[in-house]
Amino acid sequence: MNTVDIQWRKSSFSEQPEGNCLELASHNGDILVRESDEPDRVVRTTPAKLRAFLDGAKAGEFDDLI
């Protein structure tokens, strides 16, 4: 996978411009996740798994981790 051709996106809540943040992209039907300070380490997941995670995060299920 050539990550140069992928359009990475990050939250407007992330530290700007070079702050540490998570970046997401869509590629061949998968969702890719990486940290801006380690761009060569990419985690691949599905839209359904990301949706389940985001729903849990919105419900506060992970608030104790931060």
All heavy atoms as TSV, in Angstrom:
chain	resi	resn	atom	element	x	y	z
A	1	MET	N	N	0.842	-1.177	0.000
A	1	MET	CA	C	0.000	0.000	0.000
A	1	MET	C	C	0.886	1.238	0.000
A	1	MET	O	O	1.743	1.395	0.847
A	1	MET	CB	C	-0.891	-0.032	1.243
A	1	MET	CG	C	-1.621	1.233	1.479
A	1	MET	SD	S	-2.733	1.221	2.911
A	1	MET	CE	C	-1.930	0.217	4.094
A	2	ASN	N	N	0.671	2.095	-0.934
A	2	ASN	CA	C	1.419	3.350	-1.022
A	2	ASN	C	C	0.619	4.439	-0.313
A	2	ASN	O	O	-0.352	4.958	-0.856
A	2	ASN	CB	C	1.670	3.716	-2.481
A	2	ASN	CG	C	2.523	4.955	-2.620
A	2	ASN	OD1	O	2.862	5.596	-1.646
A	2	ASN	ND2	N	2.862	5.293	-3.836
A	3	THR	N	N	1.032	4.792	0.915
A	3	THR	CA	C	0.263	5.766	1.688
A	3	THR	C	C	0.414	7.194	1.177
A	3	THR	O	O	-0.295	8.074	1.622
A	3	THR	CB	C	0.641	5.712	3.187
A	3	THR	OG1	O	2.029	6.004	3.321
A	3	THR	CG2	C	0.316	4.360	3.783
A	4	VAL	N	N	1.328	7.411	0.227
A	4	VAL	CA	C	1.501	8.755	-0.335
A	4	VAL	C	C	0.267	9.157	-1.132
A	4	VAL	O	O	-0.145	10.307	-1.128
A	4	VAL	CB	C	2.761	8.812	-1.222
A	4	VAL	CG1	C	2.870	10.152	-1.919
A	4	VAL	CG2	C	4.002	8.536	-0.398
A	5	ASP	N	N	-0.379	8.200	-1.808
A	5	ASP	CA	C	-1.525	8.488	-2.651
A	5	ASP	C	C	-2.842	8.546	-1.884
A	5	ASP	O	O	-3.883	8.789	-2.467
A	5	ASP	CB	C	-1.641	7.432	-3.751
A	5	ASP	CG	C	-0.424	7.433	-4.657
A	5	ASP	OD1	O	0.219	8.487	-4.811
A	5	ASP	OD2	O	-0.106	6.359	-5.198
A	6	ILE	N	N	-2.813	8.331	-0.585
A	6	ILE	CA	C	-4.020	8.295	0.232
A	6	ILE	C	C	-4.276	9.677	0.818
A	6	ILE	O	O	-3.356	10.360	1.262
A	6	ILE	CB	C	-3.859	7.237	1.342
A	6	ILE	CG1	C	-3.751	5.858	0.691
A	6	ILE	CG2	C	-5.018	7.284	2.312
A	6	ILE	CD1	C	-3.418	4.748	1.644
A	7	GLN	N	N	-5.542	10.082	0.816
A	7	GLN	CA	C	-5.938	11.380	1.366
A	7	GLN	C	C	-6.247	11.226	2.857
A	7	GLN	O	O	-7.329	10.804	3.239
A	7	GLN	CB	C	-7.166	11.914	0.621
A	7	GLN	CG	C	-6.931	12.186	-0.840
A	7	GLN	CD	C	-5.911	13.294	-1.037
A	7	GLN	OE1	O	-5.933	14.312	-0.367
A	7	GLN	NE2	N	-4.995	13.079	-1.962
A	8	TRP	N	N	-5.272	11.555	3.686
A	8	TRP	CA	C	-5.422	11.445	5.127
A	8	TRP	C	C	-6.183	12.650	5.669
A	8	TRP	O	O	-6.020	13.758	5.189
A	8	TRP	CB	C	-4.061	11.337	5.804
A	8	TRP	CG	C	-3.380	10.058	5.481
A	8	TRP	CD1	C	-2.454	9.848	4.505
A	8	TRP	CD2	C	-3.598	8.802	6.102
A	8	TRP	NE1	N	-2.070	8.524	4.498
A	8	TRP	CE2	C	-2.764	7.853	5.473
A	8	TRP	CE3	C	-4.414	8.362	7.145
A	8	TRP	CZ2	C	-2.719	6.522	5.843
A	8	TRP	CZ3	C	-4.373	7.034	7.514
A	8	TRP	CH2	C	-3.537	6.131	6.870
A	9	ARG	N	N	-7.016	12.399	6.699
A	9	ARG	CA	C	-7.787	13.462	7.340
A	9	ARG	C	C	-7.560	13.406	8.841
A	9	ARG	O	O	-7.366	12.333	9.401
A	9	ARG	CB	C	-9.277	13.271	7.052
A	9	ARG	CG	C	-9.582	13.384	5.587
A	9	ARG	CD	C	-10.954	12.909	5.210
A	9	ARG	NE	N	-11.994	13.178	6.183
A	9	ARG	CZ	C	-13.240	12.752	6.044
A	9	ARG	NH1	N	-13.591	12.040	4.999
A	9	ARG	NH2	N	-14.142	13.028	6.956
A	10	LYS	N	N	-7.577	14.570	9.483
A	10	LYS	CA	C	-7.474	14.599	10.932
A	10	LYS	C	C	-8.509	15.560	11.490
A	10	LYS	O	O	-9.009	16.440	10.789
A	10	LYS	CB	C	-6.071	14.963	11.388
A	10	LYS	CG	C	-5.568	16.307	10.952
A	10	LYS	CD	C	-4.132	16.481	11.403
A	10	LYS	CE	C	-3.498	17.677	10.741
A	10	LYS	NZ	N	-2.098	17.821	11.116
A	11	SER	N	N	-8.795	15.394	12.752
A	11	SER	CA	C	-9.807	16.197	13.417
A	11	SER	C	C	-9.372	17.646	13.542
A	11	SER	O	O	-8.190	17.939	13.750
A	11	SER	CB	C	-10.069	15.625	14.813
A	11	SER	OG	O	-10.861	16.509	15.568
A	12	SER	N	N	-10.326	18.532	13.476
A	12	SER	CA	C	-10.033	19.942	13.711
A	12	SER	C	C	-9.691	20.185	15.177
A	12	SER	O	O	-9.176	21.240	15.529
A	12	SER	CB	C	-11.231	20.809	13.305
A	12	SER	OG	O	-12.369	20.467	14.082
A	13	PHE	N	N	-9.927	19.213	16.051
A	13	PHE	CA	C	-9.582	19.325	17.461
A	13	PHE	C	C	-8.131	18.923	17.725
A	13	PHE	O	O	-7.633	19.077	18.834
A	13	PHE	CB	C	-10.502	18.442	18.317
A	13	PHE	CG	C	-11.918	18.937	18.365
A	13	PHE	CD1	C	-12.847	18.481	17.443
A	13	PHE	CD2	C	-12.318	19.867	19.308
A	13	PHE	CE1	C	-14.146	18.932	17.474
A	13	PHE	CE2	C	-13.615	20.326	19.347
A	13	PHE	CZ	C	-14.535	19.865	18.427
A	14	SER	N	N	-7.444	18.369	16.731
A	14	SER	CA	C	-6.052	17.973	16.888
A	14	SER	C	C	-5.164	19.201	16.995
A	14	SER	O	O	-5.492	20.270	16.481
A	14	SER	CB	C	-5.587	17.141	15.686
A	14	SER	OG	O	-6.306	15.949	15.610
A	15	GLU	N	N	-4.013	19.015	17.657
A	15	GLU	CA	C	-3.045	20.104	17.734
A	15	GLU	C	C	-2.560	20.413	16.321
A	15	GLU	O	O	-2.251	19.524	15.556
A	15	GLU	CB	C	-1.867	19.705	18.612
A	15	GLU	CG	C	-2.239	19.452	20.054
A	15	GLU	CD	C	-1.050	18.984	20.870
A	15	GLU	OE1	O	0.094	19.284	20.510
A	15	GLU	OE2	O	-1.285	18.302	21.862
A	16	GLN	N	N	-2.482	21.685	15.993
A	16	GLN	CA	C	-2.112	22.078	14.642
A	16	GLN	C	C	-0.777	22.807	14.655
A	16	GLN	O	O	-0.457	23.440	15.644
A	16	GLN	CB	C	-3.186	22.988	14.055
A	16	GLN	CG	C	-4.551	22.344	13.949
A	16	GLN	CD	C	-4.594	21.233	12.937
A	16	GLN	OE1	O	-3.865	21.255	11.970
A	16	GLN	NE2	N	-5.428	20.247	13.152
A	17	PRO	N	N	0.000	22.862	13.600
A	17	PRO	CA	C	-0.169	22.061	12.392
A	17	PRO	C	C	0.521	20.698	12.488
A	17	PRO	O	O	0.162	19.763	11.823
A	17	PRO	CB	C	0.491	22.903	11.308
A	17	PRO	CG	C	1.580	23.615	12.025
A	17	PRO	CD	C	1.075	23.850	13.438
A	18	GLU	N	N	1.543	20.577	13.320
A	18	GLU	CA	C	2.330	19.353	13.366
A	18	GLU	C	C	2.148	18.594	14.672
A	18	GLU	O	O	2.987	17.796	15.046
A	18	GLU	CB	C	3.819	19.672	13.163
A	18	GLU	CG	C	4.114	20.259	11.801
A	18	GLU	CD	C	3.774	19.338	10.658
A	18	GLU	OE1	O	3.920	18.113	10.803
A	18	GLU	OE2	O	3.348	19.844	9.612
A	19	GLY	N	N	1.056	18.856	15.369
A	19	GLY	CA	C	0.837	18.194	16.642
A	19	GLY	C	C	0.549	16.720	16.479
A	19	GLY	O	O	0.226	16.234	15.399
A	20	ASN	N	N	0.695	15.990	17.558
A	20	ASN	CA	C	0.408	14.567	17.529
A	20	ASN	C	C	-1.095	14.370	17.417
A	20	ASN	O	O	-1.865	14.894	18.214
A	20	ASN	CB	C	0.927	13.897	18.799
A	20	ASN	CG	C	2.431	13.949	18.876
A	20	ASN	OD1	O	3.109	14.049	17.875
A	20	ASN	ND2	N	2.952	13.884	20.079
A	21	CYS	N	N	-1.497	13.601	16.431
A	21	CYS	CA	C	-2.920	13.355	16.246
A	21	CYS	C	C	-3.121	12.070	15.459
A	21	CYS	O	O	-2.204	11.555	14.830
A	21	CYS	CB	C	-3.575	14.520	15.522
A	21	CYS	SG	S	-2.901	14.821	13.888
A	22	LEU	N	N	-4.336	11.567	15.501
A	22	LEU	CA	C	-4.707	10.434	14.672
A	22	LEU	C	C	-5.193	10.956	13.334
A	22	LEU	O	O	-5.858	11.986	13.260
A	22	LEU	CB	C	-5.823	9.622	15.330
A	22	LEU	CG	C	-5.456	8.825	16.553
A	22	LEU	CD1	C	-6.689	8.122	17.112
A	22	LEU	CD2	C	-4.373	7.810	16.257
A	23	GLU	N	N	-4.867	10.216	12.292
A	23	GLU	CA	C	-5.327	10.543	10.943
A	23	GLU	C	C	-6.079	9.338	10.403
A	23	GLU	O	O	-5.703	8.200	10.663
A	23	GLU	CB	C	-4.145	10.866	10.038
A	23	GLU	CG	C	-3.356	12.072	10.517
A	23	GLU	CD	C	-2.118	12.336	9.682
A	23	GLU	OE1	O	-1.453	11.372	9.254
A	23	GLU	OE2	O	-1.822	13.514	9.445
A	24	LEU	N	N	-7.135	9.590	9.656
A	24	LEU	CA	C	-7.942	8.531	9.067
A	24	LEU	C	C	-8.047	8.732	7.568
A	24	LEU	O	O	-7.984	9.859	7.083
A	24	LEU	CB	C	-9.353	8.523	9.661
A	24	LEU	CG	C	-9.468	7.944	11.063
A	24	LEU	CD1	C	-9.195	9.001	12.087
A	24	LEU	CD2	C	-10.828	7.341	11.255
A	25	ALA	N	N	-8.233	7.614	6.876
A	25	ALA	CA	C	-8.436	7.659	5.427
A	25	ALA	C	C	-9.270	6.460	5.022
A	25	ALA	O	O	-9.333	5.446	5.724
A	25	ALA	CB	C	-7.093	7.635	4.698
A	26	SER	N	N	-9.891	6.574	3.879
A	26	SER	CA	C	-10.625	5.463	3.278
A	26	SER	C	C	-9.811	4.955	2.099
A	26	SER	O	O	-9.313	5.742	1.293
A	26	SER	CB	C	-11.995	5.954	2.806
A	26	SER	OG	O	-12.690	4.913	2.171
A	27	HIS	N	N	-9.656	3.619	2.021
A	27	HIS	CA	C	-8.861	3.032	0.939
A	27	HIS	C	C	-9.382	1.631	0.629
A	27	HIS	O	O	-9.400	0.764	1.500
A	27	HIS	CB	C	-7.390	2.973	1.352
A	27	HIS	CG	C	-6.479	2.419	0.306
A	27	HIS	ND1	N	-6.192	3.094	-0.854
A	27	HIS	CD2	C	-5.798	1.258	0.249
A	27	HIS	CE1	C	-5.361	2.366	-1.589
A	27	HIS	NE2	N	-5.116	1.245	-0.933
A	28	ASN	N	N	-9.832	1.429	-0.598
A	28	ASN	CA	C	-10.339	0.124	-1.049
A	28	ASN	C	C	-11.398	-0.450	-0.118
A	28	ASN	O	O	-11.407	-1.644	0.167
A	28	ASN	CB	C	-9.192	-0.869	-1.223
A	28	ASN	CG	C	-8.289	-0.530	-2.369
A	28	ASN	OD1	O	-8.676	0.174	-3.301
A	28	ASN	ND2	N	-7.059	-0.995	-2.317
A	29	GLY	N	N	-12.286	0.406	0.390
A	29	GLY	CA	C	-13.382	-0.051	1.249
A	29	GLY	C	C	-13.019	-0.203	2.708
A	29	GLY	O	O	-13.890	-0.496	3.524
A	30	ASP	N	N	-11.761	-0.039	3.063
A	30	ASP	CA	C	-11.327	-0.116	4.457
A	30	ASP	C	C	-11.093	1.280	5.013
A	30	ASP	O	O	-10.932	2.244	4.270
A	30	ASP	CB	C	-10.014	-0.897	4.575
A	30	ASP	CG	C	-10.188	-2.382	4.357
A	30	ASP	OD1	O	-11.296	-2.911	4.586
A	30	ASP	OD2	O	-9.208	-3.034	3.959
A	31	ILE	N	N	-11.033	1.353	6.321
A	31	ILE	CA	C	-10.655	2.575	7.006
A	31	ILE	C	C	-9.233	2.387	7.515
A	31	ILE	O	O	-8.916	1.366	8.144
A	31	ILE	CB	C	-11.596	2.883	8.188
A	31	ILE	CG1	C	-13.046	3.007	7.719
A	31	ILE	CG2	C	-11.151	4.143	8.923
A	31	ILE	CD1	C	-13.298	4.128	6.729
A	32	LEU	N	N	-8.379	3.351	7.241
A	32	LEU	CA	C	-6.993	3.310	7.695
A	32	LEU	C	C	-6.815	4.341	8.800
A	32	LEU	O	O	-7.355	5.440	8.724
A	32	LEU	CB	C	-6.046	3.629	6.544
A	32	LEU	CG	C	-6.223	2.809	5.266
A	32	LEU	CD1	C	-5.244	3.282	4.205
A	32	LEU	CD2	C	-6.051	1.333	5.550
A	33	VAL	N	N	-6.040	3.972	9.813
A	33	VAL	CA	C	-5.769	4.863	10.942
A	33	VAL	C	C	-4.266	4.886	11.163
A	33	VAL	O	O	-3.605	3.844	11.115
A	33	VAL	CB	C	-6.466	4.360	12.223
A	33	VAL	CG1	C	-6.224	5.315	13.386
A	33	VAL	CG2	C	-7.950	4.159	11.998
A	34	ARG	N	N	-3.723	6.063	11.414
A	34	ARG	CA	C	-2.303	6.184	11.734
A	34	ARG	C	C	-2.108	7.377	12.664
A	34	ARG	O	O	-2.979	8.225	12.802
A	34	ARG	CB	C	-1.453	6.362	10.482
A	34	ARG	CG	C	-1.614	7.721	9.818
A	34	ARG	CD	C	-0.757	7.853	8.592
A	34	ARG	NE	N	-0.834	9.205	8.040
A	34	ARG	CZ	C	-0.191	9.612	6.975
A	34	ARG	NH1	N	0.601	8.770	6.313
A	34	ARG	NH2	N	-0.307	10.845	6.546
A	35	GLU	N	N	-0.951	7.414	13.304
A	35	GLU	CA	C	-0.571	8.562	14.123
A	35	GLU	C	C	0.309	9.463	13.269
A	35	GLU	O	O	1.167	8.983	12.530
A	35	GLU	CB	C	0.179	8.116	15.371
A	35	GLU	CG	C	-0.695	7.349	16.333
A	35	GLU	CD	C	0.024	7.035	17.633
A	35	GLU	OE1	O	0.970	7.759	17.993
A	35	GLU	OE2	O	-0.376	6.062	18.270
A	36	SER	N	N	0.117	10.757	13.396
A	36	SER	CA	C	0.856	11.695	12.549
A	36	SER	C	C	2.362	11.625	12.784
A	36	SER	O	O	3.143	11.867	11.874
A	36	SER	CB	C	0.363	13.126	12.775
A	36	SER	OG	O	0.544	13.508	14.125
A	37	ASP	N	N	2.779	11.257	14.006
A	37	ASP	CA	C	4.212	11.201	14.276
A	37	ASP	C	C	4.838	9.851	13.919
A	37	ASP	O	O	6.048	9.692	14.010
A	37	ASP	CB	C	4.514	11.564	15.735
A	37	ASP	CG	C	3.823	10.664	16.735
A	37	ASP	OD1	O	2.857	9.973	16.362
A	37	ASP	OD2	O	4.239	10.663	17.910
A	38	GLU	N	N	4.019	8.873	13.502
A	38	GLU	CA	C	4.514	7.589	13.001
A	38	GLU	C	C	3.704	7.185	11.765
A	38	GLU	O	O	2.950	6.214	11.782
A	38	GLU	CB	C	4.400	6.509	14.079
A	38	GLU	CG	C	5.340	6.714	15.237
A	38	GLU	CD	C	5.396	5.506	16.138
A	38	GLU	OE1	O	5.713	4.408	15.628
A	38	GLU	OE2	O	5.124	5.665	17.330
A	39	PRO	N	N	3.847	7.918	10.677
A	39	PRO	CA	C	2.975	7.726	9.518
A	39	PRO	C	C	3.142	6.383	8.796
A	39	PRO	O	O	2.272	6.008	8.009
A	39	PRO	CB	C	3.344	8.890	8.601
A	39	PRO	CG	C	4.707	9.300	9.015
A	39	PRO	CD	C	4.799	9.013	10.482
A	40	ASP	N	N	4.210	5.655	9.056
A	40	ASP	CA	C	4.391	4.366	8.387
A	40	ASP	C	C	3.679	3.218	9.102
A	40	ASP	O	O	3.584	2.119	8.556
A	40	ASP	CB	C	5.879	4.041	8.259
A	40	ASP	CG	C	6.586	4.993	7.304
A	40	ASP	OD1	O	5.927	5.498	6.378
A	40	ASP	OD2	O	7.788	5.229	7.493
A	41	ARG	N	N	3.181	3.450	10.298
A	41	ARG	CA	C	2.432	2.431	11.044
A	41	ARG	C	C	0.945	2.665	10.798
A	41	ARG	O	O	0.373	3.629	11.306
A	41	ARG	CB	C	2.726	2.517	12.528
A	41	ARG	CG	C	4.146	2.210	12.849
A	41	ARG	CD	C	4.366	2.327	14.320
A	41	ARG	NE	N	4.979	1.097	14.764
A	41	ARG	CZ	C	5.099	0.743	16.007
A	41	ARG	NH1	N	4.605	1.502	16.960
A	41	ARG	NH2	N	5.689	-0.380	16.323
A	42	VAL	N	N	0.329	1.796	10.039
A	42	VAL	CA	C	-1.063	1.969	9.644
A	42	VAL	C	C	-1.885	0.795	10.155
A	42	VAL	O	O	-1.501	-0.358	9.997
A	42	VAL	CB	C	-1.193	2.082	8.108
A	42	VAL	CG1	C	-2.649	2.190	7.684
A	42	VAL	CG2	C	-0.399	3.284	7.606
A	43	VAL	N	N	-3.009	1.101	10.772
A	43	VAL	CA	C	-3.970	0.096	11.221
A	43	VAL	C	C	-5.143	0.129	10.250
A	43	VAL	O	O	-5.643	1.190	9.900
A	43	VAL	CB	C	-4.454	0.396	12.653
A	43	VAL	CG1	C	-5.560	-0.556	13.061
A	43	VAL	CG2	C	-3.283	0.333	13.627
A	44	ARG	N	N	-5.574	-1.050	9.833
A	44	ARG	CA	C	-6.682	-1.164	8.885
A	44	ARG	C	C	-7.883	-1.747	9.620
A	44	ARG	O	O	-7.747	-2.704	10.366
A	44	ARG	CB	C	-6.270	-2.089	7.745
A	44	ARG	CG	C	-7.308	-2.262	6.662
A	44	ARG	CD	C	-6.855	-3.286	5.634
A	44	ARG	NE	N	-5.539	-2.988	5.120
A	44	ARG	CZ	C	-5.288	-2.476	3.918
A	44	ARG	NH1	N	-6.272	-2.223	3.099
A	44	ARG	NH2	N	-4.050	-2.231	3.531
A	45	THR	N	N	-9.071	-1.150	9.400
A	45	THR	CA	C	-10.295	-1.665	9.991
A	45	THR	C	C	-11.439	-1.496	8.990
A	45	THR	O	O	-11.228	-1.022	7.874
A	45	THR	CB	C	-10.590	-0.967	11.342
A	45	THR	OG1	O	-11.645	-1.677	12.011
A	45	THR	CG2	C	-10.965	0.485	11.152
A	46	THR	N	N	-12.624	-1.876	9.392
A	46	THR	CA	C	-13.791	-1.753	8.513
A	46	THR	C	C	-14.634	-0.556	8.945
A	46	THR	O	O	-14.565	-0.118	10.103
A	46	THR	CB	C	-14.665	-3.021	8.571
A	46	THR	OG1	O	-15.220	-3.137	9.896
A	46	THR	CG2	C	-13.860	-4.265	8.220
A	47	PRO	N	N	-15.453	-0.043	8.041
A	47	PRO	CA	C	-16.355	1.042	8.432
A	47	PRO	C	C	-17.274	0.643	9.593
A	47	PRO	O	O	-17.523	1.451	10.486
A	47	PRO	CB	C	-17.147	1.335	7.160
A	47	PRO	CG	C	-16.209	0.955	6.052
A	47	PRO	CD	C	-15.500	-0.273	6.583
A	48	ALA	N	N	-17.756	-0.598	9.617
A	48	ALA	CA	C	-18.647	-1.049	10.693
A	48	ALA	C	C	-17.937	-1.052	12.044
A	48	ALA	O	O	-18.508	-0.635	13.063
A	48	ALA	CB	C	-19.194	-2.438	10.378
A	49	LYS	N	N	-16.692	-1.495	12.080
A	49	LYS	CA	C	-15.943	-1.502	13.339
A	49	LYS	C	C	-15.633	-0.086	13.801
A	49	LYS	O	O	-15.706	0.211	14.997
A	49	LYS	CB	C	-14.653	-2.305	13.189
A	49	LYS	CG	C	-14.911	-3.796	13.059
A	49	LYS	CD	C	-13.607	-4.538	12.841
A	49	LYS	CE	C	-13.864	-6.030	12.632
A	49	LYS	NZ	N	-12.613	-6.749	12.337
A	50	LEU	N	N	-15.303	0.792	12.872
A	50	LEU	CA	C	-15.058	2.184	13.243
A	50	LEU	C	C	-16.339	2.815	13.765
A	50	LEU	O	O	-16.311	3.546	14.757
A	50	LEU	CB	C	-14.500	2.987	12.067
A	50	LEU	CG	C	-14.241	4.467	12.356
A	50	LEU	CD1	C	-13.221	4.650	13.477
A	50	LEU	CD2	C	-13.778	5.187	11.098
A	51	ARG	N	N	-17.478	2.546	13.138
A	51	ARG	CA	C	-18.770	3.087	13.585
A	51	ARG	C	C	-19.060	2.626	15.013
A	51	ARG	O	O	-19.474	3.412	15.867
A	51	ARG	CB	C	-19.893	2.655	12.642
A	51	ARG	CG	C	-21.311	2.972	13.104
A	51	ARG	CD	C	-21.625	4.415	13.475
A	51	ARG	NE	N	-21.163	5.369	12.498
A	51	ARG	CZ	C	-20.808	6.627	12.773
A	51	ARG	NH1	N	-20.885	7.087	14.010
A	51	ARG	NH2	N	-20.390	7.431	11.848
A	52	ALA	N	N	-18.840	1.341	15.306
A	52	ALA	CA	C	-19.082	0.831	16.656
A	52	ALA	C	C	-18.184	1.536	17.671
A	52	ALA	O	O	-18.629	1.903	18.765
A	52	ALA	CB	C	-18.850	-0.679	16.695
A	53	PHE	N	N	-16.917	1.751	17.315
A	53	PHE	CA	C	-15.999	2.455	18.206
A	53	PHE	C	C	-16.446	3.895	18.435
A	53	PHE	O	O	-16.490	4.378	19.568
A	53	PHE	CB	C	-14.575	2.427	17.647
A	53	PHE	CG	C	-13.630	3.266	18.458
A	53	PHE	CD1	C	-13.125	2.800	19.650
A	53	PHE	CD2	C	-13.287	4.542	18.034
A	53	PHE	CE1	C	-12.283	3.588	20.419
A	53	PHE	CE2	C	-12.447	5.334	18.788
A	53	PHE	CZ	C	-11.937	4.860	19.994
A	54	LEU	N	N	-16.777	4.595	17.351
A	54	LEU	CA	C	-17.196	5.990	17.478
A	54	LEU	C	C	-18.477	6.124	18.294
A	54	LEU	O	O	-18.618	7.055	19.104
A	54	LEU	CB	C	-17.373	6.629	16.097
A	54	LEU	CG	C	-16.082	6.820	15.302
A	54	LEU	CD1	C	-16.408	7.344	13.896
A	54	LEU	CD2	C	-15.121	7.741	16.011
A	55	ASP	N	N	-19.412	5.212	18.100
A	55	ASP	CA	C	-20.640	5.249	18.895
A	55	ASP	C	C	-20.321	5.073	20.372
A	55	ASP	O	O	-20.882	5.764	21.229
A	55	ASP	CB	C	-21.623	4.172	18.428
A	55	ASP	CG	C	-22.256	4.487	17.080
A	55	ASP	OD1	O	-22.165	5.645	16.612
A	55	ASP	OD2	O	-22.834	3.553	16.476
A	56	GLY	N	N	-19.406	4.150	20.685
A	56	GLY	CA	C	-18.997	3.952	22.072
A	56	GLY	C	C	-18.291	5.177	22.634
A	56	GLY	O	O	-18.522	5.573	23.777
A	57	ALA	N	N	-17.438	5.802	21.823
A	57	ALA	CA	C	-16.728	7.005	22.270
A	57	ALA	C	C	-17.717	8.142	22.533
A	57	ALA	O	O	-17.612	8.844	23.541
A	57	ALA	CB	C	-15.693	7.422	21.233
A	58	LYS	N	N	-18.696	8.303	21.655
A	58	LYS	CA	C	-19.697	9.350	21.846
A	58	LYS	C	C	-20.531	9.113	23.105
A	58	LYS	O	O	-20.977	10.047	23.745
A	58	LYS	CB	C	-20.610	9.438	20.630
A	58	LYS	CG	C	-19.950	10.044	19.415
A	58	LYS	CD	C	-20.883	10.054	18.217
A	58	LYS	CE	C	-20.208	10.586	17.001
A	58	LYS	NZ	N	-21.091	10.548	15.821
A	59	ALA	N	N	-20.716	7.836	23.457
A	59	ALA	CA	C	-21.490	7.476	24.651
A	59	ALA	C	C	-20.656	7.565	25.923
A	59	ALA	O	O	-21.158	7.329	27.011
A	59	ALA	CB	C	-22.057	6.074	24.485
A	60	GLY	N	N	-19.353	7.884	25.779
A	60	GLY	CA	C	-18.498	8.043	26.949
A	60	GLY	C	C	-17.874	6.760	27.466
A	60	GLY	O	O	-17.320	6.736	28.560
A	61	GLU	N	N	-17.947	5.675	26.701
A	61	GLU	CA	C	-17.438	4.382	27.159
A	61	GLU	C	C	-15.932	4.360	27.389
A	61	GLU	O	O	-15.435	3.476	28.091
A	61	GLU	CB	C	-17.818	3.291	26.165
A	61	GLU	CG	C	-19.303	3.030	26.095
A	61	GLU	CD	C	-19.671	1.975	25.065
A	61	GLU	OE1	O	-18.760	1.298	24.526
A	61	GLU	OE2	O	-20.876	1.825	24.802
A	62	PHE	N	N	-15.194	5.306	26.828
A	62	PHE	CA	C	-13.742	5.298	26.938
A	62	PHE	C	C	-13.217	6.512	27.704
A	62	PHE	O	O	-12.015	6.742	27.744
A	62	PHE	CB	C	-13.104	5.253	25.536
A	62	PHE	CG	C	-13.645	4.129	24.698
A	62	PHE	CD1	C	-14.502	4.387	23.643
A	62	PHE	CD2	C	-13.314	2.815	24.968
A	62	PHE	CE1	C	-15.019	3.366	22.875
A	62	PHE	CE2	C	-13.805	1.786	24.207
A	62	PHE	CZ	C	-14.664	2.043	23.155
A	63	ASP	N	N	-14.104	7.273	28.313
A	63	ASP	CA	C	-13.700	8.499	28.996
A	63	ASP	C	C	-12.698	8.248	30.115
A	63	ASP	O	O	-11.884	9.113	30.430
A	63	ASP	CB	C	-14.910	9.229	29.554
A	63	ASP	CG	C	-15.751	9.907	28.473
A	63	ASP	OD1	O	-15.352	9.862	27.289
A	63	ASP	OD2	O	-16.811	10.462	28.817
A	64	ASP	N	N	-12.724	7.062	30.711
A	64	ASP	CA	C	-11.808	6.768	31.816
A	64	ASP	C	C	-10.371	6.583	31.333
A	64	ASP	O	O	-9.436	6.566	32.134
A	64	ASP	CB	C	-12.250	5.512	32.570
A	64	ASP	CG	C	-12.240	4.269	31.692
A	64	ASP	OD1	O	-12.748	4.339	30.537
A	64	ASP	OD2	O	-11.729	3.242	32.155
A	65	LEU	N	N	-10.160	6.497	30.018
A	65	LEU	CA	C	-8.810	6.306	29.471
A	65	LEU	C	C	-8.065	7.622	29.280
A	65	LEU	O	O	-6.862	7.607	29.027
A	65	LEU	CB	C	-8.879	5.557	28.143
A	65	LEU	CG	C	-9.472	4.145	28.227
A	65	LEU	CD1	C	-9.610	3.557	26.822
A	65	LEU	CD2	C	-8.625	3.257	29.109
A	66	ILE	N	N	-8.762	8.739	29.350
A	66	ILE	CA	C	-8.095	10.029	29.134
A	66	ILE	C	C	-8.151	10.906	30.365
A	66	ILE	O	O	-8.910	10.720	31.244
A	66	ILE	CB	C	-8.678	10.784	27.934
A	66	ILE	CG1	C	-10.175	10.974	28.078
A	66	ILE	CG2	C	-8.379	10.049	26.654
A	66	ILE	CD1	C	-10.798	11.869	27.057
